[in-house]
Amino acid sequence: MPEKTGTVERTLVLIKPDGVQRGLIGSIIGRLEKKGLHLAGLKMLVLDGATAERHYAEHTGKDFFPSLISFITSGPVVAMVWEGPNVVGMVRSMMGATNPVAAAPGTIRGDLAISMGMNLIHGSDSVTTAKREIPLFFSAQELCAWQSTETDWLV
């Protein structure tokens, strides 16, 4: 067997209200599972304004901040924590460009999104960001440590 490589990371993924409303939860989760990523936490919730503002704190003061908060709190989101080697970069690549017009075919946004304001999915942009974002949505007790039997074939 080849030597295993890659540091296991965690990332936060949100299926935004447009993805929930359009019935794309299963499709998006399926893509991440088929890639071989490991699901460690999953819940559906409606974000309150304070949590949304903490989540998007780096955008405070920007022109689009109020509409961003309004959108992300407009309906339920599906919050997830995924694990895997280089999972942050892998999920970002699978998501595609923020603007669906620029998102490559085969990416989630390239295949399923049509609006920059409603682009279906959020993923942490770095390991550091993931470490800040995950506790906004999950307590340590809500994250499951389990071993998939497929792990030996993927990493």
C-alpha positions in Angstrom: 0.0 0.0 0.0 1.2 3.5 -0.7 2.3 5.7 2.2 -0.4 7.9 3.6 0.1 11.7 3.2 -1.6 14.9 4.1 -2.4 16.5 7.4 -6.0 15.9 8.5 -7.8 19.3 8.8 -11.3 20.4 9.6 -13.4 22.9 7.8 -16.8 24.5 8.2 -19.3 24.2 5.3 -22.6 25.9 5.2 -25.4 25.2 2.7 -26.9 28.6 2.5 -30.6 29.4 2.5 -30.9 29.3 -1.3 -29.4 25.8 -1.3 -31.8 24.6 1.3 -34.8 26.2 -0.4 -33.8 24.7 -3.8 -33.6 21.2 -2.3 -29.8 20.9 -3.0 -28.8 19.6 0.5 -28.4 16.0 -0.6 -26.7 16.8 -3.9 -24.1 19.0 -2.1 -23.4 16.5 0.7 -23.2 13.7 -1.8 -20.4 15.5 -3.7 -18.4 15.9 -0.5 -19.0 12.3 0.5 -18.1 11.0 -3.0 -14.8 12.9 -2.8 -14.0 10.9 0.2 -14.3 13.6 2.9 -15.3 12.7 6.4 -18.4 14.2 8.0 -17.8 15.1 11.7 -20.8 17.3 12.4 -24.2 18.2 10.8 -27.1 20.4 11.9 -29.8 22.6 10.4 -30.5 26.0 12.0 -31.6 29.5 11.3 -28.8 31.9 12.2 -29.5 34.8 14.4 -28.1 38.2 13.5 -25.4 38.2 16.2 -24.0 34.8 15.0 -24.1 35.9 11.4 -22.3 39.1 12.2 -19.5 37.2 14.1 -19.3 34.7 11.2 -18.9 37.4 8.6 -16.9 39.8 10.8 -14.2 40.3 8.2 -16.8 42.0 6.0 -18.1 44.5 8.6 -18.3 47.9 7.1 -18.3 46.8 3.5 -21.2 47.9 1.3 -22.6 44.4 0.9 -22.4 43.5 4.6 -26.1 44.3 5.5 -27.4 42.3 2.5 -25.1 39.4 3.4 -26.4 39.3 6.9 -30.0 39.6 5.7 -29.6 36.7 3.3 -27.8 34.3 5.6 -30.4 34.8 8.3 -33.4 34.6 5.9 -34.0 30.9 6.3 -32.4 27.7 7.5 -28.8 26.7 6.7 -27.2 23.4 7.0 -24.0 23.6 9.0 -21.4 20.9 8.6 -17.9 20.1 9.7 -15.8 18.0 7.3 -12.5 16.4 7.9 -9.7 15.1 5.6 -6.2 15.7 4.3 -6.1 19.3 3.0 -9.9 19.5 3.3 -10.0 23.3 3.4 -8.4 23.6 -0.1 -10.3 20.6 -1.4 -13.7 22.0 -0.4 -12.8 25.5 -1.7 -11.9 23.9 -5.1 -15.1 21.9 -5.2 -17.2 25.0 -4.4 -15.8 27.0 -7.3 -15.4 30.7 -7.6 -17.6 33.0 -5.5 -19.2 34.4 -8.6 -21.0 31.5 -10.3 -20.3 33.1 -13.7 -16.6 32.5 -13.1 -17.0 29.1 -11.4 -15.8 26.2 -13.5 -18.2 23.6 -14.7 -18.0 20.6 -12.4 -17.8 22.8 -9.3 -20.8 23.2 -7.0 -21.3 26.8 -7.9 -20.4 26.2 -11.6 -23.1 23.6 -11.9 -25.8 24.8 -9.6 -25.5 28.5 -8.7 -26.5 31.5 -10.9 -26.2 34.5 -8.6 -23.2 35.9 -6.7 -25.5 37.0 -3.9 -27.1 33.5 -3.7 -24.2 31.2 -4.3 -25.4 28.1 -2.3 -22.4 27.3 -0.1 -19.8 28.7 2.3 -16.5 27.0 3.1 -13.8 28.2 5.5 -11.0 29.9 3.5 -8.1 28.7 5.7 -7.4 26.3 8.6 -7.2 29.4 10.9 -10.6 30.6 9.7 -12.1 27.1 10.2 -10.8 27.1 13.8 -12.6 30.4 14.4 -15.8 29.5 12.5 -16.5 25.9 13.7 -17.1 26.9 17.4 -19.7 29.5 16.2 -21.8 26.6 15.0 -20.7 23.5 17.0 -19.7 22.7 20.5 -16.9 20.1 20.9 -19.5 17.6 22.1 -21.5 18.0 18.8 -18.6 16.8 16.7 -18.3 13.0 16.3 -15.0 11.2 16.2 -15.4 8.1 14.2 -13.3 6.1 11.7 -14.6 5.3 8.3 -13.7 1.9 6.9 -12.8 3.6 3.6 -10.1 5.7 5.2 -7.3 3.2 4.4 -8.3 3.5 0.7 -8.4 7.3 0.6 -5.5 8.7 2.5 
